[in-house]
Every structure is written in structure tokens, then in C-alpha cells.
Amino acid sequence: MDETHHGMIRYYALDLKNDPSLIAEYEAWHQRVWPEVLEHLRLSGIARCSIHRAGDRLFMTVESSTGAATDGGGSALPARVQEWEDLMDGYQQRLPFAKPGEKWVLLETIFDWRADR
């Protein structure tokens, strides 16, 4: 976990189902994320969230003042946000080493060099 002027940055990984048409649909959905989902992120204290893809592997960066997770951290999600999560779940595939019930796996930092330190 890194620290910034906005708080903490956490990094996560998750796989997509290895199907080019499903991957294209997933990316298209992320060009038009529902406003209720974005508002939920904002209200959760998330200042920035980005998702990157290499093949069928996703990497997500979450910058938060509170250490919040995009999935509510185990709390019940608002109905529309849960609907989005259920929709996205159809495109996603858990990592083979994910714990039961774990979707996005928190990445462990193994190297972090900065010139200003």
C-alpha cells in the first residue's frame, strides 16, 4: 500500500473470462459506468479508481482517504451497485489462489523505489 496526498493507494488483480467478445463487452461497460456506481465510490471515500488490462488479467488501483474497498468491504451494497457487481461478475473469473468469497485480490508490493526518498 502506498500513501499519497489523498491517503492510501491499494492495488488489486482479477481475471476476465478468456473470451475476446466478453472482454470487449466488459471494456465497453467501463466506458459508461452507471452514475450510482461512481457516486458509491465517491461516498465511500475513494478519490480515484482505475482498471488496467493485460490479456485477460485486470489490475485495479484504488486511491482512498479511508482505505475503502470498491466492494464495500463486506458491507451491503446499494441495490443499483449490487446490480452492477452482479453484471460484471458474468465477465470475471476469480484468480486460482483467491480466498473463498474473494473477488479482487489485494496485491503485495515487492518493490517500491522513489527518487525523492
C-alpha positions in Angstrom: 0.0 0.0 0.0 1.3 3.4 -1.0 0.5 6.7 0.6 -0.3 9.9 -1.3 -1.8 13.3 -0.6 -5.3 11.7 -0.9 -4.5 8.9 1.6 -3.7 5.3 0.6 -3.3 3.5 -2.7 -4.1 -0.2 -3.0 -3.6 -2.4 -5.9 -5.7 -5.4 -6.9 -5.8 -8.2 -9.6 -8.6 -10.2 -11.1 -9.0 -12.2 -14.3 -11.6 -11.9 -17.0 -13.1 -14.9 -18.8 -10.7 -15.6 -21.7 -13.2 -14.7 -24.5 -12.4 -11.8 -26.7 -16.0 -10.8 -27.2 -16.7 -10.9 -23.4 -13.5 -8.8 -22.8 -14.7 -6.3 -25.4 -18.1 -6.1 -23.7 -16.5 -5.6 -20.3 -14.4 -2.8 -21.6 -17.5 -1.2 -23.2 -19.4 -1.3 -19.9 -16.4 0.5 -18.3 -16.8 3.4 -20.8 -20.2 4.0 -19.4 -20.2 3.1 -15.7 -23.5 3.8 -14.1 -23.7 7.1 -12.1 -24.9 5.2 -9.0 -21.7 3.2 -9.0 -19.5 6.3 -9.3 -21.4 8.0 -6.6 -21.0 5.0 -4.3 -17.2 5.1 -4.9 -17.2 8.8 -4.1 -19.3 8.4 -0.9 -17.0 5.5 0.2 -14.0 7.9 0.3 -12.5 6.7 -2.9 -10.7 9.6 -4.7 -9.6 7.6 -7.7 -10.1 4.2 -9.2 -8.5 2.9 -12.4 -8.5 -0.6 -14.1 -5.9 -1.7 -16.5 -5.8 -4.9 -18.6 -3.1 -7.2 -19.9 -4.6 -10.1 -21.8 -7.4 -11.4 -19.6 -5.8 -10.1 -16.3 -7.1 -6.9 -14.7 -5.2 -4.7 -12.3 -7.1 -2.1 -10.3 -5.7 0.9 -8.4 -7.8 2.4 -5.7 -6.8 5.7 -4.0 -8.8 6.4 -0.9 -8.6 8.6 2.1 -10.3 5.9 4.2 -8.8 2.7 3.0 -12.2 1.9 1.4 -12.6 -1.0 -1.0 -14.7 -0.8 -4.1 -16.9 -3.7 -3.0 -18.0 -2.1 0.2 -15.5 -4.0 2.4 -18.1 -6.6 3.3 -21.0 -4.2 3.9 -24.2 -4.5 1.9 -24.1 -2.5 -1.3 -26.8 -0.2 -2.5 -29.2 -2.2 -4.9 -28.0 -0.5 -8.1 -24.3 -1.0 -7.2 -25.0 -4.7 -6.4 -26.7 -5.0 -9.8 -23.6 -3.6 -11.4 -21.4 -6.1 -9.4 -23.6 -9.0 -10.5 -23.5 -7.9 -14.1 -19.6 -7.6 -14.1 -19.4 -10.9 -12.3 -20.5 -12.6 -15.6 -17.3 -11.4 -17.2 -14.9 -12.0 -14.4 -13.1 -15.1 -13.3 -11.5 -15.5 -9.8 -7.8 -15.9 -9.6 -6.9 -19.6 -8.8 -5.3 -18.5 -5.5 -8.2 -16.2 -4.3 -9.7 -17.0 -1.0 -13.3 -18.2 -0.9 -15.5 -15.2 -1.5 -12.6 -13.0 -2.6 -13.0 -11.3 -6.0 -10.3 -8.7 -6.4 -7.1 -10.0 -4.8 -5.0 -7.4 -2.9 -1.5 -7.2 -4.4 1.6 -7.3 -2.3 4.2 -4.7 -3.0 7.5 -6.3 -3.5 9.5 -3.3 -4.9 8.8 0.4 -4.4 11.6 2.8 -5.3 11.3 6.6 -5.5 13.9 9.1 -6.4 12.7 11.5 -3.7 13.3 9.1 -0.8 
